[in-house]
Each structure stands twice: as structure tokens, then as C-alpha cells.
Amino acid sequence: MKKIIALLVLTTITFSGFAQDDTEETSKSNIQEYTPSKLLKKGQWDIKFFNSIYTQTESTNERSKSVTIPRQTFFTNTTEVYTGVSNNSRINVGLIFQVRSNTFGGAGALDVFKFEDNANARFGLTTIAPSIRVQPFASVPNFSFTSSVYLPIFKDKANAPYLDKRSVFWETKFFYDKTFGSNKWQVFTEADLGFNFGKKRVNENNIDISSLDFNNGERFANNSLFVPLSVFLSYFPSSKTTVFANTKQAFLIDLGNDFSQNSTSLGFGGKYQLTDVLNVEASFDKFVRGNNFQGLGQTFSLGLRALF
């Protein structure tokens, strides 16, 4: 755990060092202007590399009671590429890729960076998602939505641990933000609707082994609706720097797969504008409650964004 925190701090300091010569403050930086609610102008590009490590030694059981488990760690790299395509800056299109590496059985949290495939570890390129961003109302420029279809591109594998959801996942995110206090404060809200499509999970004994269709745990979310609701409060000590606190309540609602969950998490983080193009983000989140096999771990995240 301490190693992960130290890695995030070291990387942030390293990135910040690249920007020491860029000392001139602007009236409004990208981290203030280009929130997820704000769309790109035609011909602009937005590229984001977001890395997160979720690690847990505690989970709820079938009675939603907290139990201790051997450490499990899940690393996710999400790469998002968007560009503006409309003259009125109200439509963006993009593509999302996700790479995952997971470890089980008590392995150290940083062992996910070994990118191994064995009885207690698995990694691979898991999903690709075409995506569109729309700002539907010209009179409300700080409201938009992003709709993406995540297609699982990894295959079933014999005797393999969990890698990712095998559902086709259609997710629409709704964003709204409000800046106040002489541009020093900002409230950002997000509400998502995500539909998981796929075959109903069945007992493993009924699966045809010859079809390799037996990664049963990867189908836990099939036929369900995922609804996370998030609120962020940001403070800008300067135009290039922001710190924020956030909370999220998430629901996995059963639509025919006989499985549901919900959870609550709290977090904090910060962003720094390195150059006119680059900014860096680091954050921490902790799951403080959950039910029905919900992990009660923490997430450490580090992202780098280029906007030009």
C-alpha cells in the first residue's frame, strides 16, 4: 500500500518537474475549462491515459457482512481518444481501449505490473468502445452526455482467473458542472446508466466445457443495469492547480441474472496543468460500504491528459 502511494507521489512530482519553465499563469487553464461537461471544438483532440489500481483484502459476503480475504489487485489502463467534429462544438467522437492485469491469492499489490497469466494472475486487452459526446442544449453549455458501447474482445480461457466483465456494456454518462466563487470553486456531477448485455449466468456444471464457455465469474453482471451517481467539489488555488473531494453511490440492478450489488465510496485527488497541452491527475478512493460480495478496498489512480 505504501509503495503505491509513494509511486503516485513520485510520478506527480516528476511530471511537475517538466513544467517548471511554464510559470506564466493564464486566466483559465484546461483543467478549469475542459471538464467532462465541455466538448471540443472542431479539429481539437483530447487524449487521456488513465491508470488505476484497485486492491482489496476485505469484502462483503452473501449476507453483506465484512470478511477478510487474501489480497486481490486489479490494474486498469484506460486510453481515451476524442476529437471535435461539429462546427458548433456540440458533437465529439472517440474510441476507448482498456487493458487489465489482475492478481489473486494474496499476491503483492504491485505484482499486477508483472503482467502474468497463471493460476493466480491474468492480463490482456479486454475491451474496445466506440464513443460519442453530445452537448444537447446550446443554452446549457456545461451539460453534456457521453454514450459508449464497450465490446469485450478477450476470449474464454480454460482454468483462468477473472479478467473482466464478458458483457457487452452500453454506458451513457450525463455531466453537469457549475463554477462559482470567482472561478475558485466548482461542483461537478455525473449520473450514469449502463446496460450489461449477455447470456444469463448458469451453474458451471451445466456449461459445455468443449465450448470454453466456462468463465462463469466473468458473467456476473450480464442482464443488469449499472447506475453510479457521483459528486465532486473542486477548489482551484491557482488556474493551474485544483484539489477535489468526491463521493459515489453505485447500484448494480438485477434485470434477469439473479445478482445485484450496491456500494458507497469516498475519495480525494488533485490535478496540475503541466503545459498548455498536458495536465496530470492523481486520486484516491475508498469503498466504505457495500452489499452482496462487494469489495471494500481502495483505488489509486494516476492520469495524463493531452488536449490540443
NORUR-V759889 format. One record per backbone hydrogen bond with DSSP energy under -0.5 kcal/mol. NH is the residue of the N-H (numbers start at 0). CO is the residue of the C=O. Records with the same first field share a line. If there is no record, write none. Layout:
NH = CO + CO
This chain:
4 = 0
5 = 1
6 = 2
7 = 3
8 = 4
9 = 5
10 = 6
11 = 7
12 = 8
13 = 9
14 = 10
15 = 11
16 = 12
17 = 13 + 14
18 = 15
19 = 16
21 = 18
22 = 20
31 = 28
32 = 28
33 = 29
34 = 32
37 = 34
42 = 83
43 = 40
45 = 81
46 = 305
47 = 79
48 = 303
49 = 47 + 77
50 = 48 + 301
51 = 75
52 = 299
53 = 73
54 = 52 + 297
55 = 71
58 = 66
59 = 293
60 = 64
63 = 60
66 = 58
68 = 56
71 = 55
72 = 102
73 = 53
74 = 100
75 = 51
76 = 98
77 = 49 + 75
78 = 76 + 96
79 = 47 + 77
80 = 94
81 = 45
82 = 92
83 = 40 + 43
84 = 90
85 = 90
88 = 85
91 = 132
92 = 82
93 = 130
94 = 80
95 = 128
96 = 78
97 = 126
98 = 76
99 = 123
100 = 74
101 = 121
102 = 72
103 = 119
105 = 70
106 = 70 + 103
110 = 107
111 = 108
112 = 109
113 = 110
114 = 111
117 = 120
120 = 117
121 = 101
123 = 99
125 = 97 + 123
126 = 97
127 = 150
128 = 95
129 = 148
130 = 93
131 = 146
132 = 91
133 = 144
134 = 89
135 = 133
137 = 135
139 = 136
142 = 139
143 = 174
144 = 133
145 = 172
146 = 131
147 = 170
148 = 129
149 = 147 + 168
150 = 127 + 148
151 = 149
152 = 125
153 = 125
159 = 156
160 = 117
165 = 217
167 = 196
168 = 149 + 166
169 = 167 + 194
170 = 147 + 168
171 = 192
172 = 145
173 = 190
174 = 143
175 = 188
176 = 141
177 = 186
179 = 184
183 = 179 + 180
184 = 179
185 = 233
186 = 177
187 = 231
188 = 175
189 = 229
190 = 173
191 = 227
192 = 171
193 = 225
194 = 169
195 = 193 + 223
196 = 167 + 194
205 = 202
206 = 203
208 = 206
210 = 207
211 = 208
212 = 207
213 = 211
215 = 213
217 = 214
218 = 215
219 = 216
221 = 218
222 = 195
223 = 195
224 = 252
225 = 193
226 = 224 + 250
228 = 248
229 = 189
230 = 246
231 = 187
232 = 244
233 = 185 + 231
234 = 242
235 = 183
236 = 234
237 = 240
240 = 237
241 = 270
242 = 234
243 = 268
244 = 232
245 = 266
246 = 230
247 = 264
248 = 228
249 = 262
250 = 226
251 = 260
252 = 224 + 250
254 = 222
256 = 222
260 = 251
261 = 290
262 = 249
263 = 288
264 = 247
265 = 285
266 = 245
267 = 283
268 = 243
269 = 281
270 = 241
271 = 279
272 = 239
273 = 271 + 277
274 = 277
278 = 304
279 = 271
280 = 302
281 = 269
282 = 300
283 = 267
284 = 298
285 = 265
286 = 296
287 = 263 + 285
288 = 263
290 = 261
291 = 60
292 = 60
295 = 57
297 = 54
298 = 284
299 = 52
300 = 282
301 = 50
302 = 280
303 = 48
304 = 278
305 = 46
306 = 276
307 = 44
